[in-house]
Amino acid sequence: MRRLFKFEFLTSQLPFKACHFVTGIVYSLHMKRIYVETTVVSYYTARPSRDLMVAAYQQATREVWPRLLKDYRAYVSALVYTEAQKGNAHFAKQRLEAIAAFDMIEIDEVTRELGTKIVRSKGVPSQYAEDALHIAACARHGIDVLLTWNFAHLNNPFTRSTLRRAVESAGYELPEICSPIELQEEKL
């Protein structure tokens, strides 16, 4: 929680979601901004898997899902909508319904340029440029956490330093990238 003094409170435009007074000090209840990448919604809506690892991922996703709107400010982008529409029509409909309540962030030209820079830096392979766009959208819009099950290109400790350098050299901050299992560990 960010601690504000009365003077700051009275002169600010309240850039946070809510506040309350405690002994003359204002504490912000800033909700973390989370971007839900397509793999997460896919695990949430998929049929239960017989593969033990996939089943564990699905269970973790289902446990975290209710918190996404209650404890966080959840976002997707048009790219998530486009990816969620692919595949089996029945499951595509479920994916779209699952993300309907999330706010949408824009993928504009600046975001596309940042995505291109991420690919050029070798942070994400060029054949997976959409993954770079997820990262770019989060960085461009100040998202705190990118939630994903994509360990190949997004939640990968071996490429994270390359991603960080590319994003920071463009003047943005790389969001924390984690899986729903890691998010379960967070204590608010």
N, C-alpha and C positions, 0 to 999 in steps of 0.2 A: 504494500500500500504506500502511496505517495503521501507525504505529510505536507500540508499547506498551512501557512500562518494566516490569521484573520485578514491581514492586509492583502495578501495574495488572493484570498477568496473573494474579498469585496471588489477587487480590481480586475479579476479574471472574467473570462466569459464561460467558465466551467467547461473545459475541454474533456471532461470525463462523464461517465454515465450517471453516477449518483454520488451523494456525499452525506455525511452526518457529522454533528458536532460532538466532540468528546473533550471535556474540560477546556473549551476554548480553541481547540485545534480541529481542523477539518481533515478528514481522511477520505481519499477518493476510493471508490470501489470500481476502479477501472477494470472492465471485463477484457480479458485477453481476446485478441482477434485470431481466429483459427480458419485456415483455408482447408477445405475438405477436398482432397484430390480424388480422382475417379476410382482408383483401386479400393478406397475405403467404402464408398457407396456400393461398389460391386460386391464386396465381401458382406456388407450389411444385408443386401437383398437376395443373395444367392441361396440356392438350395443347400441344406446342410451337407457338408462333404464327409466322405468316409476317410479321407486322408487326415491323419491326426494333426498334422501341422496346420493345414488349411482350416480344419474344424476349430483349432485353438484360435487362429486369427479371426475367424467368423465370430466366435464367442466373445473375444475381446472387443471386437467392433460393436457387437450388439450391447455390450455392457457400457461402452463409452457413448454410444449414440444419443441416449436421452439427455446427457450432460451437454451436448454440443449447443443446444439452444438455451438450456437453463443456466449453465455456468460460464458460457463463452458467447462471443459474438461470432457466429459461423458464417463463412463465405464460400462461394463457388464462383467460377467464371463461366463465360459462354463456352469455353473449351471443355469444361466438365460436362455441361449440358450436351454438347455435341458428342463427346465420347460416351456419355450415358445412354444416348439414343441408339447406339450401335448394338447389333446382336439380336437375340430372341426378342420379339415384340412384347411378349408378356413381361419379361424381366426388365426390358428397357422402360416400360411403363412404370414398373415398381421403382426403378432407380430415379426416374424423373419425379415421381410423387415423393420419394424420400428426401430429395433436395429442394423441393418447392418452397419450403419455409426459410431457406438460407438466403442471405443477401447476395447480390451478384456484384462482382467487381469487373471493371471494364478491361478489355485487352485492346489498348489503343496502339498507335504507331510507336510511341516511346517504349511501351512494353515489348512490342515485336523487335525493336532495335536492341533492347537489353537481352532478349532471348537469343538473338543472333550473336551478340557478343559472348554470351555464355557458351554457345556451340563453338564459336571460333577459338575460345580459350581452352577447348577440349574438356570442359566441365561436364558436358553431356554429348554423346555421339550424335553426329549430324542426322543419322537415320531416326533419331528419337527427339527431334526438335520440339515436339509438343511438350516433352518433359521440361525442356528449358523454358518454355512459355509459362508453365505452372510456377516455376521459381521466379521468373521475371515479374509475373503478375503480383505475386506476394511481395516481392521487394519493392516494386513500384508503388503499391498501395499500403505499405507499412504494416503488413500482416505479421503478427508475432510468431505464429506456428504454422508450418505446412504439415498437415497430417496425411500420411501415405503408407501404403504397404509396398511401394516400389523401392526395393533395396538395391536394384541394379543401377539406377541412374539418379535417384533423388535422395534416398536415405542411405547413403553410402559413405562410410568414414574415409575411404581412400580418394574420393573426388571432392569431398566437402571443402578442403582448403583451396582447390582450384575454383570452385563455385564462389567461395567467399571473396577471393581476390578479384574475380571478374565483376561481381556485383558491387563490391566496395569501390573499385576503380571507376565505376559509373556513378558513384555518389549515393548509393543505396546501402541498406543493411540486409544481409542474408537472414531470412527468418530461421528460427529453430526448426529443424526437420526431424520429425519423429513418427513412430507408429502408434496406433491406438493402445498397444501394450504399454509403451512408455508414458502415454498420457494418463493411463490408469494410475500410474505411480505418483502423479503430481498431486500435491496437497495444497488446497487453496487456503 
